[in-house]
């Protein structure tokens, strides 16, 4: 297939480069999450383009009849884009992809159409597809201890992420894009906090976890129950919970706690 792309951050461009599926996916995996970056495939019928819009949000765009300004579009998550790319290489015509909206780009936008029809299959649910359970910025924006580095705000969420990595509960997105960092964590070369800094913009997000683990995270992390339990395990002599050490000894204690909660949740569900 002929691939065209532009990576804004890397200033990397391809124009009709003949690539196989693995080569094409590698280019897509490495595409920077920056506004204006896009990846496209030219097929025998129509070209298809994937443009980065925001946190795990892409526009899938197919010019259908440009003389009449008609296009087919939909929003998709990263994982959905990967599946679409695979289907295109398997012979699926771009215009046959499910959930596409056909409209005149001179008179309407995709957002306008989906706002009127939120039940349409192409509707992008930002809360579901791009939810963030915790973010380093949320903590340092408040009364964060001045004697600590900003990375200390990552310790508690990094331990939850570490638990997920040790259980093999990470998302396909992480496996595909940050497998090297996953191996470093499992080899105890980096902590969970460091992993989030390197692989997830210093945040614990739904896109980090597989579907079942997201359901558990919504129940346990999203309700602040995890943070309450984490505080209960903290050393009373520490000035704040953020002074807890990011050590493997501490991690093993927290990991055991999460394991117990996960087993309880699994039994009830």
N, C-alpha and C positions, 0 to 999 in steps of 0.2 A: 504493500500500500504506500501511496505517496503521503508523506507527513509534512505539515507546515506548522510552525510555532514561533512564538516570540516570548522570551523570558525577560521581563523588564529589569529585574534585579541583577541578573547575570549578563544582561545585554547579549543574550544568545539567540540566534535566529536560524531556522531551517526553512528552506523553500523547496517544496516538492521533492523531499529526500525519500528515496525508496528504502523502507525499513520493514522488517518482519514484526510480528506481534511483540516478542520479547524486547526488541530494540525500541519499538514504539512506546511500550509501557514504561521502559526505563526513562525515556525522555519525559513522559508525563509525570512519573514519580518525582523526578528532579526539578520539575517546574516550580519556580518560586511562588509562594502565596502572596502575590503583590498585584494590586489593581492594574489592569492592562495586560497581564500575562495571559496567553492563550495557547491552545493546542488544537490542531485540526487534522482531519483525514480527508483525502480526496478519493471518492469511490467512483465506480462506473456510472452511478446515477446522480447523486448529489454530494457535495462536500458537507462535512459536519464539523462544527467548531465548539470547543469547550473553553469558556472564558471565566476566569476567577472573579467572583463577586464579593466574597467575604468568608467568614469563618465556616468552613465546610459547605460552602454554597457556590455553585457553578451554574452558568447559563449554557444550556445546550442549544445551539443555534444552527438551523438548516435553511439556507436561502432556497425557497421553493419556486417562486416565480418573480424574479427581480424586476422584470419589465412592469409588473403590476404592484411591485413593492410588497409581495406576499412572502412571509417566512414562517417557519415552524420553530417554536421555542418551548422550553420547559426549564424549570430549576431542578438541579440534582445535587446530591451529596457527592463527596469524593468517591466513595465506594460504588455508588451508582454509576458514576462516570467510567470507572474502571470496567464495570460489567458491560456498559454500552460499547466501549472500545473493543472488548473481546468479541462481542456479538457482531460488530462491524467487520472485524477480521475474519469471522466465521461465515460471512456472506449476507448478513442481514442488511437490507437497504435502510439508510438513515431515516427515511420518511415513514418507515414501519415501526419505529420505536414507540412504545406506549407512553401516553401522557403528554404528547406534544400539542401545543396550541397553535392553530393557524390564524394569522391576523395580518393586517396591513400596517407595516411599521411606520408609515407616514401619518397615520391617524390615531393609533393606539400604542400602548406599551404592554408588555407582559404583566407587569404589576397591576395595571388598571383592569385588565381582563380577569386576573385571578382574585382581585379584591371584590369584584362583582360576583365571582363564582368560586368561593373558598373551598367547595367540595370537589372541585375539578381535580383529577389525578395529578396534574402538574403543579398543584399548589404547594408552596414551600412553607412548612411549619417551622419557623425559626426556633421556637422553644424546643421542639422535639429533635431537630437535626443539629442544632448548634448550641445546646445547653452547656453551661459551664458550672460545675459544682463548686469550684473554688479557684481563686485567682490571687496571686501574690500581691497584685496592685490593691486589692480590697483591704488587705491588712496594713500595708505600709502607708496607705492614705489616711489611716486613723492614728491613734496614739501608740504607734509602734516604738519600742525601745530604741533610743538613740545610740546605745552602746553596741547594738547588734548590726551585722550586715543584713541587707535586704533578703539575702538567701535564707535567712533563718525563718522567714514567713512561709517557706516551702516545706519545712521539715515534716509537719503533720500530714500534709496532703501527699508528700512524697512517699511516706510510709504506707499509705493506702494504695498508691500506684504500685509500689514495690510488691505489696501483697498480691495484687492482680497479676503482675508479671511473673512472680514465682508460681502462681496457680495456672499460668497459661491463659489468663482471661483477657488479654489485651485484644484490641481490634485488629482487623486485617490491615487497616491503614497503618498502624504502628509497625506491624510485621513487615510490610512492604517498604516503608520509608525509613524506618529507624531500627532495623534488625541488628545492626552493629552495636547500637546503644543498649538494646535489650540484652545482648550477649555480655556487654560490659557490666550491666547491673547483675546478671546472674552469676558472673564470675567475681562479683563483689569489688569491681574496679571503680564503680561509681554508685552513689546512693540513689534512692528513689527521688530525692529532691533534685539532685544533679540531673537525673534523667529527665524530669519535667522541664528543667531549665533548657536543656539541650534539644528536647524533642517536642515540647508542647507550649512554648512561649510562657513558661512559668505558670501554667494553669492546669487544673485537673478538669478535663472536659469529657463529655459523652463520647466524643469521637475516639478517645483513648481506649474505650472498653468495648467488649463484645455485647450483644443485645441482652443476654441474661444477666450479666454483671451490671449493666446499666440499670436494670430493674432493681437489683439489690442496692446499688448506689443511691438510687432515688429514695429507697426506703430508709437506708442507714445513714448515708452521707448527706443527702439532700434535706433531711429533716433535722440536721445538727446533732443527731444521736451519736454519731461517730466522734465528733469534736468533744461532746460531753464526756464520753468514755475515755477519750485521749487525755482530757484534763484530769480525770480521776486517777489515771496512771502516772501523772506527772509528779515530780519531786516537789514537795511543799516548800523546800528551802530555796527553790529557784524563784527569782524575782517575778517572772511571768512565764506563761506556758511556752512562749517563743524562745525561752532560754533552755528548753529541753535539748539535749545533745542529739545531733544527727549521727548516731553511731549504730553499728550492727547489733550491739547488745540491746540497745533500746528498741531497735527495729524488731528483733525476735520477740520481745515482750508484746509489742503492738500487734505484730503478725498473729500471735496466738489469740489475742483478744478478737481480732477480726474473724479468724477462723471459727471461733465459737459462735459469734453472731451470725456468720454465714450459714453454719450448720443449722442453727435455730430457724433462720429464715427459710432455708431450703426445706426443712421438715414441715413447716407450716404452709408452704406454697407448692 
